[in-house]
Amino acid sequence: MRTLDDLDVKGRRVLVRADLNVPLDGETITDDGRIRASVPTISTLLERGAKVVVCAHLGRPKGKVNPEYSLAPVAARLGELLGQDVAFASDVVGDSARSTVEALQDGQVALLENLRYEPGEESKDDAVRGEFAARLAGLAELYVGDGFGAVHRRHASVYDVPRLLPHAAGGLVVAEVEVLRKLTESPERPYVVVLGGAKVSDKLGVIANLLTKVDRLLVGGGMAYTFLKAQGHEVGRSLLQEDQLDQVRGFLDEAARRGVELVLPVDVLAAVTFAADAEHDVVEATAIPADREGLDIGPKTRELFAAKLADARTVFWNGPMGVFEFEAFSGGTRAVAEALIAGDAFTVVGGGDSAAAVRKLELSEDGFSHISTGGGASLEYLEGKTLPGLAALED
């Protein structure tokens, strides 16, 4: 892939596809990690005299204008981080976008409104998507793909626009690809993966692929209860995907066949209801009461997981160990994060809820080798899939 160093950007309009899909509470950004991650590439282009036009999506407005998903709060925060005003276009490729871009001087930046307000951005119809891509590309002379969290989507701004303009990968995409290649091609061993989060079904492909590569797999979070059930244990009212039990039994068999150590919780915090202040007790993971649901891994499991991470040389972590948003059930996620910080392995936090948890729990981001902004894109890369956005940048 070409990089920023391969583009002559001075005095030229550069369309930057960023990933600014941040969580909002009304107009308040509750986690600005993805905005901060986009700043280095944008700053580099501005310092080199480009007229920077940033485009991104937020949420799922499904091709319709919805003020709830406006990028206006993001423009304000981006301006604070860049230390300069960010002009905001109230549409994507309409009159406001054109006039805002035309007014840019060298070293200035604008942000277009939410890409997903336009039906053409996500359209499955190549012609519809292509027409929108042409209008978007018409706003600029060069393209920089820096939204790694979207490169697994065959969307106009990710896949079609780079085919219409001279293009390069931004620093964030380059860094993500380097890290993921290290995980898939030459991980230093022992290589340990920690998976959590709610659903096994979200990670079927990545589990299947990782079982061919890792030395040890630690499973926590909501998905652990489907593994425990597959072993024949009672999980009470815990999150369970009955339709995945056969698949999970296959994973257990495959791990045993390959000599991969698959580690499940030995105790959990079992609550009477799903609530921040729910009454709960520590119970054995193999005997969760029928009227309780597991909301976090227990103290023995925290010690077990930390011990299983202690000798690791490479660690990939994706998914919290419990309902970290509730303080009472955040201890398992904190324990895993602190074990990674304490070790000396090459540690990758796989984006999404894991990255949000690190920030919510006020842990040092510098304690990890890399915190991915990729989420689903990172998982699909680790599955071995071809990502449309990366393929377009490699052309």
C-alpha positions as CSV (number, residue, x, y, z in Angstrom):
1,M,0.0,0.0,0.0
2,R,1.1,3.6,-0.7
3,T,1.4,5.8,2.3
4,L,1.2,9.5,3.0
5,D,4.8,9.9,2.0
6,D,3.9,8.8,-1.5
7,L,1.4,11.6,-2.1
8,D,2.2,15.3,-3.0
9,V,-0.6,17.0,-1.0
10,K,0.5,20.6,-0.8
11,G,-2.3,22.9,-2.0
12,R,-4.5,19.9,-3.0
13,R,-7.9,18.8,-1.7
14,V,-7.4,15.5,0.2
15,L,-10.5,13.4,1.1
16,V,-9.7,11.4,4.3
17,R,-12.0,8.5,5.2
18,A,-11.7,8.5,9.0
19,D,-13.4,6.3,11.6
20,L,-15.2,8.8,13.9
21,N,-18.0,6.4,15.0
22,V,-18.0,7.4,18.6
23,P,-20.7,6.8,21.3
24,L,-22.9,9.7,22.1
25,D,-25.2,10.6,25.0
26,G,-27.3,13.2,23.3
27,E,-24.7,15.6,21.9
28,T,-22.1,14.5,24.5
29,I,-19.3,12.2,23.3
30,T,-18.7,9.6,25.9
31,D,-15.5,8.1,24.4
32,D,-13.4,10.1,22.0
33,G,-10.8,7.4,21.4
34,R,-11.5,7.1,17.7
35,I,-11.4,10.8,17.2
36,R,-8.0,11.0,18.9
37,A,-6.7,8.1,16.8
38,S,-7.6,10.0,13.6
39,V,-5.7,13.2,14.6
40,P,-2.1,12.1,13.6
41,T,-3.0,11.5,9.9
42,I,-5.1,14.7,9.6
43,S,-2.4,16.7,11.4
44,T,0.3,15.4,9.0
45,L,-1.7,16.4,6.0
46,L,-2.4,19.9,7.4
47,E,1.3,20.4,8.2
48,R,2.1,19.5,4.6
49,G,-0.3,22.2,3.3
50,A,-3.2,20.0,2.2
51,K,-6.8,21.1,2.2
52,V,-8.3,18.3,4.2
53,V,-11.8,17.0,3.7
54,V,-12.8,14.5,6.4
55,C,-15.6,12.0,5.8
56,A,-17.0,9.4,8.3
57,H,-20.1,7.7,9.5
58,L,-21.8,7.6,12.8
59,G,-24.3,5.0,13.9
60,R,-26.9,3.5,11.6
61,P,-29.3,6.2,10.2
62,K,-30.0,3.8,7.3
63,G,-29.8,6.3,4.5
64,K,-31.9,9.0,6.0
65,V,-31.1,12.3,7.7
66,N,-31.5,11.9,11.5
67,P,-30.2,14.6,13.8
68,E,-29.5,12.0,16.4
69,Y,-26.6,10.8,14.3
70,S,-25.1,14.2,13.3
71,L,-21.4,14.5,13.2
72,A,-21.6,18.1,14.5
73,P,-20.4,17.2,18.0
74,V,-17.5,15.3,16.4
75,A,-16.5,18.4,14.4
76,A,-16.3,20.4,17.6
77,R,-14.2,17.8,19.4
78,L,-11.9,17.3,16.4
79,G,-11.3,21.0,16.3
80,E,-10.3,21.0,20.0
81,L,-7.8,18.2,19.4
82,L,-6.3,19.7,16.3
83,G,-6.1,23.2,17.8
84,Q,-7.9,24.8,14.9
85,D,-11.4,25.3,13.6
86,V,-13.0,22.5,11.7
87,A,-15.5,23.7,9.1
88,F,-18.6,21.6,9.2
89,A,-20.7,20.8,6.1
90,S,-24.4,20.2,6.9
91,D,-24.7,17.6,4.1
92,V,-22.4,15.0,2.5
93,V,-22.2,15.9,-1.2
94,G,-24.7,18.7,-1.6
95,D,-24.5,22.5,-1.7
96,S,-23.1,22.9,1.8
97,A,-20.4,20.3,1.2
98,R,-19.3,21.9,-2.1
99,S,-19.2,25.5,-0.7
100,T,-17.4,24.4,2.5
101,V,-14.7,22.5,0.5
102,E,-14.3,25.4,-2.0
103,A,-13.7,27.8,0.9
104,L,-10.8,25.8,2.3
105,Q,-7.3,27.3,2.3
106,D,-4.1,25.3,2.5
107,G,-3.7,23.8,6.0
108,Q,-7.4,24.0,6.8
109,V,-9.8,21.2,7.5
110,A,-13.5,20.4,7.0
111,L,-15.8,17.6,8.1
112,L,-18.7,16.4,6.0
113,E,-22.0,15.3,7.6
114,N,-22.6,11.6,8.3
115,L,-21.9,9.5,5.2
116,R,-24.7,7.1,6.1
117,Y,-27.3,9.9,5.6
118,E,-26.8,9.0,1.9
119,P,-28.4,5.7,0.7
120,G,-25.6,5.3,-1.8
121,E,-22.9,4.9,0.9
122,E,-24.1,1.4,1.9
123,S,-26.1,0.4,-1.2
124,K,-25.7,-3.2,-2.4
125,D,-26.3,-1.9,-6.0
126,D,-23.0,-1.2,-7.6
127,A,-24.4,1.5,-9.8
128,V,-26.1,3.4,-7.0
129,R,-23.0,3.1,-4.8
130,G,-20.8,4.2,-7.7
131,E,-22.9,7.3,-8.5
132,F,-22.6,8.4,-4.9
133,A,-18.9,7.6,-4.9
134,A,-18.3,9.8,-8.0
135,R,-20.0,12.7,-6.3
136,L,-17.9,12.2,-3.1
137,A,-14.7,11.8,-5.1
138,G,-15.6,15.0,-7.0
139,L,-14.9,17.0,-3.8
140,A,-11.2,16.1,-3.8
141,E,-8.1,15.4,-5.8
142,L,-6.6,12.7,-3.6
143,Y,-7.9,10.1,-1.2
144,V,-6.5,8.8,2.1
145,G,-8.0,5.7,3.7
146,D,-7.6,6.0,7.5
147,G,-10.8,4.5,8.8
148,F,-9.6,1.0,9.7
149,G,-12.8,0.3,11.6
150,A,-14.7,0.4,8.3
151,V,-12.4,-1.4,5.9
152,H,-14.4,-4.6,6.1
153,R,-17.3,-2.9,4.5
154,R,-17.9,-2.6,0.7
155,H,-19.2,0.9,1.1
156,A,-18.7,3.8,-1.3
157,S,-16.4,5.9,0.8
158,V,-14.2,2.8,1.6
159,Y,-14.2,0.7,-1.5
160,D,-15.3,2.8,-4.5
161,V,-13.8,6.2,-4.0
162,P,-10.2,5.0,-3.8
163,R,-10.7,3.5,-7.2
164,L,-11.5,6.9,-8.6
165,L,-8.7,9.0,-7.1
166,P,-5.0,8.6,-6.5
167,H,-4.9,7.1,-3.0
168,A,-2.8,6.0,0.0
169,A,-3.3,4.5,3.4
170,G,-3.2,6.8,6.4
171,G,-1.0,6.2,9.4
172,L,-3.7,4.5,11.4
173,V,-4.4,1.9,8.7
174,V,-0.7,1.3,8.2
175,A,-0.2,0.7,11.9
176,E,-3.2,-1.6,12.2
177,V,-2.1,-3.8,9.3
178,E,1.4,-4.1,10.7
179,V,0.1,-5.2,14.1
180,L,-2.4,-7.7,12.6
181,R,0.2,-9.1,10.4
182,K,2.4,-9.7,13.4
183,L,-0.5,-11.6,15.1
184,T,-1.2,-13.7,12.1
185,E,2.2,-14.3,10.4
186,S,4.9,-14.4,13.1
187,P,3.6,-14.2,16.7
188,E,6.2,-14.7,19.4
189,R,5.2,-17.6,21.6
190,P,3.5,-18.4,23.8
191,Y,0.7,-16.8,21.8
192,V,-2.4,-16.3,24.0
193,V,-5.8,-14.9,22.9
194,V,-8.4,-13.7,25.4
195,L,-12.0,-13.5,24.1
196,G,-15.0,-12.1,25.8
197,G,-18.1,-10.1,24.9
198,A,-21.7,-11.2,24.6
199,K,-22.0,-13.7,21.7
200,V,-20.1,-16.6,20.4
201,S,-21.9,-16.1,17.1
202,D,-20.0,-12.8,16.6
203,K,-16.7,-14.6,16.8
204,L,-17.2,-18.0,15.1
205,G,-14.8,-17.3,12.2
206,V,-12.1,-15.8,14.3
207,I,-12.2,-18.7,16.9
208,A,-12.0,-21.3,14.1
209,N,-9.0,-19.5,12.6
210,L,-7.2,-18.8,15.9
211,L,-7.4,-22.4,17.0
212,T,-4.9,-23.1,14.2
213,K,-2.5,-20.4,15.4
214,V,-2.6,-19.9,19.2
215,D,-1.1,-21.8,22.1
216,R,-3.8,-20.8,24.6
217,L,-7.3,-19.5,24.4
218,L,-9.0,-17.8,27.4
219,V,-12.8,-17.4,27.1
220,G,-14.8,-15.1,29.4
221,G,-17.7,-12.7,29.1
222,G,-21.2,-13.7,28.1
223,M,-19.9,-16.1,25.5
224,A,-18.3,-18.3,28.2
225,Y,-21.7,-19.5,29.3
226,T,-22.4,-21.2,25.9
227,F,-19.0,-23.0,26.3
228,L,-19.9,-24.1,29.8
229,K,-23.3,-25.3,28.7
230,A,-21.6,-27.2,25.8
231,Q,-19.6,-29.0,28.5
232,G,-22.9,-30.0,30.2
233,H,-22.9,-27.5,33.0
234,E,-25.9,-25.5,34.4
235,V,-25.7,-21.8,33.5
236,G,-29.0,-20.6,35.0
237,R,-30.3,-17.5,33.3
238,S,-26.9,-16.5,32.0
239,L,-26.5,-15.3,28.4
240,L,-26.8,-18.5,26.3
241,Q,-26.8,-19.2,22.5
242,E,-28.5,-22.6,22.3
243,D,-28.1,-22.6,18.5
244,Q,-24.3,-22.4,18.9
245,L,-23.9,-25.4,21.2
246,D,-22.9,-27.9,18.5
247,Q,-20.5,-25.3,17.0
248,V,-18.9,-24.7,20.4
249,R,-18.6,-28.5,21.1
250,G,-16.7,-28.6,17.8
251,F,-14.3,-25.9,19.0
252,L,-13.7,-27.8,22.3
253,D,-12.9,-30.9,20.3
254,E,-10.7,-29.0,17.8
255,A,-8.7,-27.4,20.7
256,A,-8.1,-30.7,22.3
257,R,-7.0,-32.2,19.0
258,R,-4.6,-29.4,18.3
259,G,-3.2,-29.2,21.8
260,V,-4.5,-25.7,22.3
261,E,-5.2,-25.0,26.0
262,L,-8.8,-23.7,26.2
263,V,-9.4,-22.0,29.6
264,L,-12.9,-21.3,30.8
265,P,-14.1,-19.5,34.0
266,V,-14.0,-21.6,37.2
267,D,-16.2,-19.1,39.2
268,V,-18.5,-16.3,38.3
269,L,-20.4,-13.4,39.9
270,A,-24.0,-14.7,39.7
271,A,-26.7,-12.0,40.1
272,V,-30.4,-12.2,40.7
273,T,-31.0,-9.7,37.9
274,F,-29.3,-7.6,35.2
275,A,-28.7,-4.4,37.1
276,A,-25.9,-2.3,38.4
277,D,-26.9,-2.8,42.0
278,A,-28.1,-6.4,41.6
279,E,-27.6,-8.8,44.6
280,H,-24.9,-11.3,43.6
281,D,-22.7,-14.0,45.0
282,V,-19.6,-15.8,43.8
283,V,-20.5,-19.3,42.7
284,E,-18.7,-22.1,40.9
285,A,-18.9,-21.7,37.1
286,T,-20.1,-25.3,36.8
287,A,-23.0,-24.8,39.2
288,I,-24.7,-21.5,38.5
289,P,-28.1,-21.5,40.3
290,A,-31.1,-21.8,38.0
291,D,-32.5,-18.4,39.0
292,R,-29.2,-16.4,38.6
293,E,-27.2,-15.0,35.7
294,G,-23.4,-14.7,35.5
295,L,-22.4,-11.0,35.0
296,D,-18.6,-11.3,35.5
297,I,-15.8,-13.8,36.1
298,G,-15.1,-14.5,39.7
299,P,-11.9,-13.9,41.8
300,K,-10.5,-17.4,41.2
301,T,-10.9,-17.0,37.5
302,R,-9.2,-13.6,37.6
303,E,-6.2,-15.2,39.3
304,L,-6.3,-18.1,36.8
305,F,-6.5,-15.9,33.7
306,A,-3.6,-13.7,35.1
307,A,-1.5,-16.8,35.6
308,K,-2.2,-18.0,32.1
309,L,-1.1,-14.6,30.7
310,A,2.0,-14.3,32.8
311,D,4.4,-16.2,30.4
312,A,2.8,-15.0,27.2
313,R,4.9,-13.3,24.6
314,T,2.0,-12.2,22.4
315,V,-1.5,-11.5,23.5
316,F,-4.6,-10.5,21.6
317,W,-7.6,-9.4,23.7
318,N,-11.1,-8.8,22.4
319,G,-14.2,-8.5,24.5
320,P,-14.8,-7.7,28.2
321,M,-15.0,-10.4,30.8
322,G,-18.3,-9.1,32.3
323,V,-20.7,-6.2,32.3
324,F,-17.9,-3.6,32.9
325,E,-20.3,-0.7,32.5
326,F,-21.6,-1.7,36.0
327,E,-18.9,-1.1,38.6
328,A,-19.8,-4.2,40.6
329,F,-19.2,-6.3,37.6
330,S,-16.1,-4.6,36.1
331,G,-13.5,-6.4,38.2
332,G,-12.9,-9.3,35.8
333,T,-12.2,-7.0,32.8
334,R,-10.0,-4.8,35.0
335,A,-8.1,-7.9,36.2
336,V,-7.3,-9.0,32.6
337,A,-6.3,-5.5,31.6
338,E,-4.0,-5.2,34.6
339,A,-2.4,-8.6,33.9
340,L,-1.6,-7.5,30.4
341,I,-0.1,-4.2,31.6
342,A,2.0,-6.1,34.2
343,G,3.4,-8.5,31.7
344,D,6.1,-7.9,29.0
345,A,4.3,-9.5,26.1
346,F,3.3,-7.8,22.8
347,T,-0.3,-6.9,23.7
348,V,-3.0,-5.9,21.3
349,V,-6.4,-4.7,22.6
350,G,-8.9,-5.6,19.8
351,G,-11.0,-2.5,19.7
352,G,-14.7,-1.9,20.4
353,D,-15.8,-2.7,24.0
354,S,-12.4,-3.7,25.1
355,A,-10.8,-0.3,24.2
356,A,-13.8,1.4,25.7
357,A,-13.4,-0.6,28.9
358,V,-9.7,0.4,29.2
359,R,-10.7,4.0,29.1
360,K,-13.8,3.7,31.3
361,L,-11.7,1.9,34.0
362,E,-9.1,4.7,33.7
363,L,-6.2,2.4,32.9
364,S,-3.2,3.6,31.1
365,E,-3.4,3.1,27.4
366,D,0.4,3.3,27.3
367,G,0.4,0.0,29.1
368,F,-0.6,-1.9,26.0
369,S,1.5,-2.3,22.8
370,H,-1.5,-1.4,20.6
371,I,-5.1,-0.5,21.1
372,S,-7.0,-1.2,17.9
373,T,-9.8,1.0,16.5
374,G,-10.8,-1.9,14.3
375,G,-13.5,-3.8,16.1
376,G,-15.2,-6.0,13.5
377,A,-12.5,-5.2,10.9
378,S,-9.8,-6.6,13.2
379,L,-11.7,-9.8,13.8
380,E,-12.4,-10.3,10.0
381,Y,-8.7,-9.8,9.3
382,L,-7.8,-12.4,12.0
383,E,-10.4,-14.7,10.3
384,G,-8.3,-14.5,7.2
385,K,-10.9,-12.7,5.2
386,T,-10.1,-10.2,2.4
387,L,-11.2,-6.8,3.5
388,P,-12.6,-4.6,0.7
389,G,-11.2,-1.4,2.0
390,L,-7.7,-2.7,2.2
391,A,-8.0,-4.4,-1.2
392,A,-8.9,-1.0,-2.7
393,L,-6.0,0.7,-1.1
394,E,-3.6,-2.0,-2.3
395,D,-4.7,-1.6,-6.0
